[in-house]
Amino acid sequence: MILDLFFPDRCIHCNRIIDAHLLVCNLCFDQIHFTHFSYDSNNPVREKCRLLFPVENAYALMQFEKENLSRKIIHELKYRSREIAGKVLAEWVAERLDFEGEKPDLLATVPLHPKKQKERGYNQLHVFTEILSAFYNIPFDHHLISRNHYSKAQALKDKQHRLETGNAFSLTKNITGKHILLIDDVFTTGNTVATIAWEILNAGDNKVSVLVMASDE
């Protein structure tokens, strides 16, 4: 309580004092560009995925535009150890996403390389996924997919290097006959999720859908 008195939580955008369970104040919340996508109908993320692999459904919570608030929120989560951002983002998804009878069998997260996870201290997708798992009553598996190579962050790569992800991922167990919802933070070229999706699809009679926190149009 003493820490709360002298170091209150503040909006990450305007610095107003806010409740501890929030990230942004009410005024700044209105500046977030939510997509309003429908999970089971055509949207830009689903269309981009379909060019790369046979996706079932796809959903992005926010637009990831240059200098906008969604970018700041995800950077707080990824690079500033603000794991509460994962909780808040999951709550926003739960308020908006209806699977409409297409509920997947398993939630699977895009992994970090063990070295990068040790450097960062956590995987930014884990809290987010675990809250969604509890809300929708869908099991999750953080270890279904393994990242085979250590590499710098997607945001630091040029476009050509983003496209070079061959043999970057593998499955750690046999799965068949499952509908997997693949979860990532930001959808850019789609190459990362496509590489993983093909591993899942080639493993057996599986289906893949995609859920991302934000889409970089």
C-alpha positions in Angstrom: 0.0 0.0 0.0 2.9 2.4 0.8 4.4 1.6 -2.7 1.0 2.3 -4.3 0.9 5.6 -2.5 4.3 6.8 -3.6 4.6 4.9 -6.9 1.0 4.7 -8.3 0.3 2.9 -11.5 0.1 5.2 -14.5 -1.4 5.0 -18.0 1.4 4.0 -20.4 0.3 6.6 -22.9 -0.6 9.8 -21.0 0.8 9.0 -17.6 -2.4 9.6 -15.7 -2.8 7.7 -12.5 -4.9 4.5 -13.0 -5.9 1.4 -11.1 -3.3 -1.3 -10.8 -5.2 -3.8 -13.0 -5.3 -1.4 -16.0 -2.8 -0.4 -18.6 -4.4 2.8 -20.0 -6.9 5.3 -18.8 -10.4 5.6 -20.1 -9.5 8.5 -22.4 -6.6 6.7 -24.0 -8.5 3.4 -24.3 -10.7 5.1 -26.9 -7.5 5.6 -29.0 -6.8 1.9 -29.4 -7.6 0.7 -32.9 -9.5 -2.6 -32.3 -10.1 -4.5 -35.5 -13.7 -5.7 -34.9 -12.9 -8.8 -37.0 -15.2 -11.8 -36.9 -13.3 -15.0 -36.2 -15.2 -17.2 -38.6 -15.5 -14.8 -41.6 -13.1 -13.2 -44.1 -10.8 -10.6 -42.7 -7.3 -9.4 -43.7 -5.4 -11.8 -41.5 -7.4 -14.8 -42.7 -7.0 -13.7 -46.3 -3.2 -13.4 -45.8 -3.0 -16.7 -44.1 -4.9 -18.4 -46.9 -2.1 -17.3 -49.3 0.4 -19.3 -47.2 -1.5 -22.3 -45.9 -5.0 -23.7 -45.5 -6.2 -21.8 -42.5 -9.6 -22.4 -40.9 -10.2 -19.1 -39.1 -8.2 -16.1 -38.0 -8.5 -13.2 -35.6 -6.5 -10.1 -34.6 -7.5 -8.0 -31.7 -5.9 -4.7 -32.7 -4.2 -2.9 -35.6 -0.4 -2.6 -35.1 0.2 0.7 -36.8 3.3 2.8 -36.6 3.4 4.9 -33.4 -0.1 3.9 -32.3 -1.1 2.8 -28.8 -1.4 -1.0 -29.6 2.3 -1.0 -30.6 3.2 0.6 -27.2 1.0 -1.9 -25.3 2.7 -4.9 -27.0 6.2 -3.4 -26.5 5.4 -3.0 -22.8 4.6 -6.7 -22.8 7.5 -7.9 -24.8 10.4 -5.7 -23.8 9.6 -4.1 -20.5 8.5 -7.1 -18.4 4.9 -5.9 -18.1 3.3 -9.3 -17.9 0.0 -7.6 -16.8 -0.3 -6.5 -20.4 -0.9 -10.1 -21.4 -3.7 -10.4 -18.8 -5.3 -7.2 -20.0 -5.1 -8.2 -23.7 -6.6 -11.6 -23.0 -9.5 -9.9 -21.2 -10.1 -7.7 -24.2 -10.1 -10.7 -26.5 -12.5 -12.5 -24.2 -14.9 -9.5 -24.5 -14.8 -9.6 -28.3 -14.1 -13.1 -29.6 -16.9 -15.6 -30.1 -15.8 -18.9 -31.7 -19.4 -19.4 -33.1 -19.3 -23.2 -32.8 -15.8 -23.4 -34.2 -14.0 -23.7 -30.9 -10.5 -25.3 -31.3 -9.3 -28.3 -29.4 -6.0 -26.8 -28.2 -4.3 -23.5 -27.8 -0.6 -23.5 -28.8 1.8 -20.6 -28.5 4.6 -19.5 -30.8 7.7 -20.3 -28.8 10.8 -18.3 -28.0 14.2 -20.0 -28.3 15.3 -21.1 -24.8 18.2 -18.6 -24.9 15.9 -15.7 -25.7 13.3 -16.7 -23.1 16.1 -16.9 -20.5 17.2 -13.4 -21.6 13.7 -12.0 -21.4 12.7 -13.9 -18.3 9.3 -15.1 -19.7 7.4 -15.7 -22.9 5.0 -12.8 -23.5 2.3 -15.2 -24.8 2.0 -17.5 -21.8 -0.1 -15.4 -19.4 -2.3 -14.3 -22.4 -2.9 -17.9 -23.5 -3.5 -19.3 -20.0 -6.3 -16.7 -19.3 -8.0 -17.4 -22.6 -7.7 -21.2 -21.9 -9.5 -20.7 -18.6 -12.2 -18.4 -20.1 -13.0 -20.6 -23.1 -12.3 -23.9 -21.3 -9.8 -25.0 -24.0 -6.5 -26.7 -23.0 -3.2 -25.1 -23.8 0.3 -26.4 -24.6 3.2 -24.1 -24.4 5.6 -26.9 -25.4 3.9 -28.3 -28.5 6.2 -26.3 -30.8 10.0 -26.0 -30.5 12.0 -23.1 -32.0 15.2 -24.7 -33.5 17.3 -21.6 -34.0 18.1 -18.5 -32.0 17.5 -15.3 -33.9 17.0 -11.6 -33.3 13.5 -10.2 -32.8 11.2 -9.9 -35.9 11.0 -6.2 -35.4 14.7 -5.9 -35.9 14.8 -7.9 -39.1 14.5 -6.6 -42.6 11.7 -8.0 -44.7 13.9 -10.5 -46.6 15.1 -12.0 -43.3 11.6 -12.3 -42.0 10.8 -14.5 -45.0 13.7 -16.9 -44.2 12.3 -19.2 -41.5 12.9 -22.6 -43.1 13.3 -25.4 -40.6 12.9 -22.9 -37.8 10.3 -24.9 -35.9 9.4 -28.5 -35.1 6.7 -30.3 -33.1 7.7 -32.0 -29.8 5.0 -34.6 -29.9 2.7 -36.4 -32.3 -0.7 -34.9 -32.8 -3.5 -35.9 -35.2 -7.1 -35.1 -35.6 -6.9 -31.8 -33.7 -7.9 -28.2 -34.4 -5.1 -26.1 -33.1 -5.4 -22.4 -32.4 -1.9 -20.9 -33.0 -1.3 -17.8 -30.9 1.3 -15.1 -31.6 1.7 -11.4 -30.6 2.0 -9.6 -34.0 1.1 -10.8 -37.5 3.5 -9.2 -40.0 4.3 -11.3 -43.1 2.6 -14.4 -41.7 5.6 -16.5 -42.4 6.2 -17.5 -38.8 2.7 -18.8 -38.3 2.7 -20.4 -41.8 5.9 -22.3 -41.0 4.5 -23.7 -37.8 1.1 -24.3 -39.4 2.7 -26.6 -42.0 4.4 -28.6 -39.3 1.0 -29.1 -37.6 -0.8 -29.9 -40.8 1.8 -32.3 -42.1 1.8 -34.2 -38.7 -1.6 -35.6 -39.3 -5.3 -34.9 -40.0 -5.1 -31.5 -38.2 -6.6 -28.1 -38.7 -5.0 -24.7 -37.8 -6.6 -21.4 -36.9 -4.7 -18.2 -35.9 -5.1 -15.7 -33.1 -2.8 -12.7 -32.8 -2.8 -9.7 -30.4 -2.3 -7.3 -33.4 -2.0 -7.3 -37.1 0.6 -5.1 -38.9 -1.2 -4.1 -42.0 
